[in-house]
């Protein structure tokens, strides 16, 4: 079985390397030669694709791309990869996109007799590298059952969420909650500073209280140490919270707290912190 993998960044690269470590034949494609070389170093069964079109004969194609527009550019339309793929092949997208875009891709796949799963991921690059990335699969149940063993090579645990809209909605909601929590933590540390409490002490003591969370344990110490290296980039956080708020608006819901967080991330982006970790939202909170 031949696998194609498009997008070898922090998340996709780890998943592609898991396939190679498992001895699967993988054609890897990315705009970054460095990302390709890092992925191929995982084993001998991986090869570089010179262009997206080289993946047309793959039995299973993965994509891990930043934006819905990137998925559409690469996969859809008369010049997209889907049109060149063979009947009965499978397409698995692990990107975080909106439910409407996922449905558009799913419909395009169905029209071409290509099996499709939307499979957004739950954690971080470290988990992706160790095949410990939670996967939230959406699509036809029979397609999920057919491809489940493949998903279990690249991540664990694997959850079946129902249709593609459910899997992408869950991921957006989860990220909105997490990123709003990051903004709250940043506000809390700033308030602590006003009270004369050092950020390092705030980060330590929060873990002994009801303010403790996954994000406080992970990112509060980074804020205290002035560590804004991009583990989950601020621009990606902005994209996910924006897509989630747009999704909520389509449902006539008003996620007011999350919209406040969205404004903070917009300010941080405008201030030039988009390439930092999402915890850089702290820099624009006074």
C-alpha positions in Angstrom: 0.0 0.0 0.0 1.3 3.4 -1.0 0.8 6.4 1.2 1.0 10.1 0.2 1.5 12.8 2.8 1.1 16.5 2.1 2.2 18.9 4.8 5.2 17.9 7.0 5.1 20.6 9.7 5.0 20.3 13.4 2.0 18.0 13.4 2.0 16.4 10.0 5.7 15.6 10.0 5.3 13.5 13.2 2.4 11.5 11.7 4.2 10.9 8.4 7.3 9.7 10.3 5.1 7.2 12.2 4.0 5.7 8.9 7.7 5.4 7.8 8.7 3.9 11.2 6.0 1.3 10.7 7.7 0.4 7.3 4.9 1.9 5.2 5.8 3.2 1.7 5.3 6.9 1.9 5.6 9.7 -0.7 6.2 12.9 1.3 5.6 16.4 0.0 6.1 19.8 1.6 7.2 23.2 0.4 10.1 23.1 2.9 13.0 20.9 1.9 14.1 20.8 5.5 10.8 19.3 6.5 11.0 16.7 3.8 14.6 15.7 4.9 13.6 15.5 8.6 10.7 13.2 7.7 12.7 10.9 5.4 15.3 10.5 8.1 12.8 8.4 10.1 13.4 5.3 7.9 14.1 3.9 4.5 10.5 3.4 3.3 9.9 7.1 2.7 10.6 9.0 -0.5 10.3 12.7 -1.5 7.6 13.7 -4.0 8.6 16.4 -6.4 5.1 17.7 -6.8 1.6 17.1 -5.4 0.7 15.4 -8.6 3.2 12.6 -7.8 0.8 11.4 -5.1 -2.0 10.6 -7.6 -1.3 6.8 -7.5 -1.3 6.6 -3.7 -3.8 4.3 -2.0 -4.2 6.7 1.0 -3.4 10.4 0.9 -3.0 12.5 4.1 -3.0 16.3 4.3 -2.0 18.4 7.2 -2.3 22.0 6.2 -2.9 25.3 8.0 -6.1 26.8 6.4 -9.2 25.6 4.7 -8.2 27.6 1.6 -5.0 25.5 1.4 -7.0 22.3 1.4 -9.2 23.6 -1.4 -6.2 24.8 -3.5 -4.4 21.5 -3.2 -7.2 19.0 -3.3 -10.3 20.5 -5.1 -11.2 21.6 -8.6 -10.2 20.3 -12.0 -6.5 20.7 -11.2 -6.7 19.4 -7.6 -5.2 16.1 -6.5 -8.6 14.5 -5.9 -9.4 14.7 -9.6 -6.2 12.7 -10.4 -6.6 10.1 -7.6 -7.8 6.6 -8.5 -11.3 5.4 -7.8 -11.5 3.7 -4.4 -8.5 5.5 -2.9 -8.8 7.1 0.5 -8.2 10.7 1.6 -7.6 11.5 5.3 -7.3 15.2 6.3 -5.8 15.9 9.8 -6.0 19.7 9.5 -8.2 21.8 11.7 -10.8 23.4 9.4 -14.4 24.5 9.7 -17.3 22.0 9.4 -18.6 23.7 6.2 -15.2 23.2 4.5 -15.0 19.6 5.6 -18.5 18.9 4.1 -17.4 20.5 0.8 -14.3 18.2 0.7 -16.4 15.2 1.7 -18.9 15.9 -1.1 -16.2 16.3 -3.6 -14.7 13.0 -2.6 -18.0 11.2 -2.7 -18.6 12.5 -6.3 -15.3 10.9 -7.3 -15.8 7.6 -5.4 -12.9 8.5 -3.0 -13.3 7.5 0.7 -12.8 10.4 3.0 -12.3 11.0 6.7 -11.9 14.3 8.5 -9.5 13.5 11.4 -8.4 16.6 13.4 -5.9 16.0 16.1 -6.1 16.6 19.9 -2.7 17.4 21.3 0.7 18.7 20.3 3.8 17.9 18.1 5.4 15.8 20.9 2.4 13.5 21.0 2.3 13.4 17.2 6.0 12.2 17.2 5.3 9.4 19.6 2.0 8.2 17.8 0.1 9.3 21.0 -2.0 12.0 19.2 -5.7 11.7 19.9 -7.6 11.5 16.6 -11.2 12.6 16.2 -12.5 10.9 13.0 -15.5 12.0 11.1 -17.0 10.5 8.0 -19.0 7.4 6.9 -18.9 4.7 9.5 -17.9 2.0 7.0 -15.0 4.2 5.9 -13.9 4.7 9.4 -13.9 0.9 10.1 -11.9 0.3 6.9 -9.3 2.9 7.8 -9.2 2.6 11.6 -6.0 0.4 11.6 -4.2 3.0 9.5 -5.2 5.8 11.9 -3.9 3.7 14.8 -0.5 3.7 13.2 -0.2 7.5 13.4 -2.1 8.3 16.6 -3.8 7.0 19.7 -6.5 6.9 20.9 -8.8 7.1 17.9 -12.4 8.2 18.4 -15.3 8.0 15.9 -17.3 11.2 16.1 -19.9 10.7 13.4 -20.1 12.8 10.3 -17.3 15.2 9.3 -19.1 18.2 10.7 -19.0 16.7 14.2 -15.3 15.9 14.2 -14.3 19.4 13.0 -16.8 21.2 15.3 -15.4 19.3 18.3 -11.8 20.2 17.5 -12.7 23.9 17.0 -14.7 24.0 20.3 -11.8 22.3 22.1 -9.3 24.7 20.8 -11.5 27.7 21.5 -11.8 26.5 25.1 -8.1 25.9 25.4 -7.0 29.2 23.8 -9.6 31.2 25.9 -8.0 29.5 28.9 -4.6 30.7 27.8 -5.9 34.3 27.6 -7.4 34.0 31.1 -4.1 32.6 32.4 -2.2 35.6 30.9 -4.7 38.0 32.4 -4.3 36.3 35.8 -0.5 36.5 35.7 -0.8 40.2 34.8 -3.1 40.8 37.8 -0.7 38.9 40.0 2.1 41.2 38.9 -0.1 44.2 39.9 -0.4 42.6 43.3 3.3 42.2 43.6 3.3 38.4 42.9 6.1 37.3 40.6 4.9 35.4 37.5 7.0 32.4 38.5 5.2 32.2 41.9 1.9 32.6 40.2 2.7 29.7 37.9 3.7 27.5 40.8 0.8 28.3 43.1 -1.9 28.2 40.5 -1.3 24.4 40.4 -2.4 24.1 44.0 -5.8 25.8 43.4 -8.9 25.6 41.4 -7.2 27.7 38.7 -5.2 24.7 37.7 -5.6 23.4 34.1 -3.7 21.7 31.3 -2.8 25.1 29.9 -1.7 26.6 33.3 0.6 23.6 33.9 2.0 23.9 30.4 2.1 27.6 29.5 2.1 29.6 32.8 5.8 28.5 33.5 6.7 29.5 29.9 5.2 32.9 30.4 7.0 33.3 33.7 10.3 32.4 32.0 9.7 34.6 29.0 9.6 31.6 26.8 7.4 32.2 23.7 8.9 29.7 21.4 6.2 28.4 19.1 4.9 25.0 20.2 1.4 26.0 19.0 1.7 29.2 17.1 -0.3 32.3 17.9 -1.4 32.7 14.3 -2.8 29.1 14.4 -4.6 29.8 17.6 -6.1 32.9 16.1 -7.2 30.9 13.0 -8.9 28.3 15.2 -10.7 30.7 17.5 -11.8 32.8 14.5 -13.2 29.7 12.7 -14.9 28.6 15.8 -16.6 31.9 16.4 -17.7 32.0 12.8 -19.1 28.5 13.3 -21.0 29.6 16.4 -22.4 32.7 14.6 -23.8 30.4 11.9 -25.6 28.5 14.6 -26.9 31.8 16.1 -24.8 31.3 19.2 -22.8 34.0 20.9 -19.6 32.7 22.6 -18.9 36.0 24.3 -15.9 34.9 26.4 -14.3 33.3 23.4 -14.8 36.4 21.4 -12.9 38.4 24.0 -10.0 35.9 23.6 -10.3 36.3 19.8 -9.8 40.0 20.2 -6.7 39.4 22.3 -5.2 37.1 19.7 -6.0 39.6 17.0 -4.2 42.3 19.0 -1.2 40.0 19.5 -1.1 39.2 15.7 -1.3 42.9 14.9 1.6 43.6 17.3 3.8 41.2 15.4 3.6 38.2 17.7 2.0 35.8 15.3 5.1 33.6 15.0 5.4 33.1 18.7 3.6 30.6 20.8 0.0 31.3 21.6 1.1 32.2 25.1 2.4 35.5 23.6 -1.1 36.8 24.0 0.4 37.8 27.5 2.4 40.5 25.7 -0.6 42.5 24.8 -2.5 42.2 28.1 -1.7 45.1 30.5 
